[in-house]
Amino acid sequence: CDCPLVDIAGADIELADSSAIVVECLSSWTDGSTSSDVAQKGARAFMRRLVLLAASGRYASIHVILCLDIDVSGVLSSEIFTLQNALIQQSGCFCEDVSFEYVAPRTLPSSIAFRASTTPSSHQSHWISNMLHDENVIERARFLLNIVPTMSVHMALSCLRFSGGSSDEESMGS
């Protein structure tokens, strides 16, 4: 689910298990330039963004997908190495795990789908698909999302479920 808070926080995809997916194309670090200074500045800006995201306390786990859409130079390799070292878990940090994955542009969608579908709580959300056909539930979810824009879809539907909108037994029986 995308909401203004996710945009401010810097995550591209927020998952129900307090984890996030951040996708970055290496070409965004260079902005079309071949200058190593531009690549370093782009990489450092991304590094600051990730460190702030990990330190925010919003996510217990962050999965970074780096799309290798340009040739990886020595400067970019060095910056990737620095990025990974900057995100080694520190004591007292809420974010327990920051993982990295490197993908080609054509495998990016499947990698995102795989990460989103393998979260521990995604299999527990089977009742969501059953609620998508109930107009009352959909209208109540829209209302909740309008009132509290920081809620994710999973949080809103959980509120609906506990407020009498549906239960696991009802959704499993229909």
N, C-alpha and C positions, 0 to 999 in steps of 0.2 A: 504494500500500500504506500502510496506517495502522499505526503502531507507537508505543510510548510515547515513543521519541526524537523522532519527528515531532511529537507533541503537545507535548513540552517545547520543541522548537525553535521552534514557532510557525507552521510551514507547514501548510496545509490538505491539499495534495497534493504529494508528492515524486515527481519524475520521474527516469527512469534516467540522464539526461544531466547530472546534478548541477544540476538546476534545480527550482524549486518554484513552486507556484501558491498564492496567498493570496487568499481571497475575503472581502470585507467588505461588509456591508449598511450603508448610511448611517444607517438607523434605529437601529443599535446604538450610534451615537455620541450619540444624543439620549435613548435609553431612554424614549421616549414623551413627553418633556418638550418644551416649546416655548422653553425658556430657552436663550439663546445661550451662557451659561456652561457648561451641561451639554454642549452640542454641542462646545464648545472642549475641555473636559476629555476627552470621548470620543475626539475626533480626535487630541489630543496623546498619549493612551495608545496608540492605534493606531500613531501615528508612532514612538513609542519602541520598540514591538514590532517594527516593520519595520526600524528602524535597527539594533537588536540582531540581528535575523535576518540582515541584510546583513553585519554585522561579524563574525558567527559563523564565517565561512569555510567553512560547510557547502555553500553553494550558489554556483555561478558565475553563475546567472541567476535572478531572481525576477520573476514576472509577477503583478501585483496586479490583481484584478478588483473594481472598486467597483460594487456593485449600487445603482442609484439608485431605491430603493424608497420614497423620500419626496421631497417638493419640495425642491429645492436652494436654500437661502437664501443671502444674501450672506455670512453667517458661515461656512456650510459651504463655499461657493466659496473663500473666503479660506483656510480650513483645508486644502482639497484642494491649493491652490496651494502652501502652506507645506510640505505633505507631499511633494509632488513635488520641491521645491527641497532638502528635507532629504536626499533620496536620490540626489542627483547623485553620480556616482562620484568617490571620493576616491583619490588616489594611494596605492598600497599595499593597497587593499581587494581582497580575493579576489573579491568579487561584481562581475562585470564589467558587468552590465546589470540594471537594474530598470525594468520597463515597466508602464504603466498602461492599463487598458481600462475603459470605462464601459458598463454594460449595464442593460437593463430587467429586472425580475424574471422575466419570461417567457422571456427569451433567455439567462438565466444558465446553464441546463444545456447548451445547445448551445455556448455560448462555452467552458465548461470542457472539453467533449468535443473541441472544435476544438483548443484549446491542448494538451491531452494527446496528441492524435493527430498533431500536427505537430512534435513534438520530433524532433530529428535521429536519435536512437537508437530511436525507436518502430518504425520500419520494419525495423530489424535484429532485432527480437524476435519475428519470425514463428514461430520454433521453439518459443516458449512455448505457442502454441495446439496444436501437435502433441503436446506433453508432457502436456497436461491429461487425456488419456485413459489414461495409464500409471500404474497404482496404485502401483507401486514408486517412481516419481519423485515422486508426490504425497506419499507417506509420508516419503521422504527430505527433501523440502522442508519438511514440517511439523516434522521433527526438527531441521533446521538453524534454522528460525525460532524454535523453542523454546529452543535453546541460545544463540543470539545474537539477542536481540530488536532490535538496532540494524540488522540487515540488512533491506534491502528485498526484495521478491519477486524482482526482477531479479537482485540480487546472489546470493541463494540459488540461483536456477536456473542462474546462471553457474557457481557452485561445483559444482553437480551436473553440469553439462555438462563441466567440466574434470576432474571426478573420475571420469569414465567413465559417468555416468548417461545421457548422450546426446551427440550431436555434430550439427553443422549438416548434415553429409552424411547421417547416419542419419535425421534428422527430415525432411529435404527429400525423401528417397527413399520415405518411407512415406505 
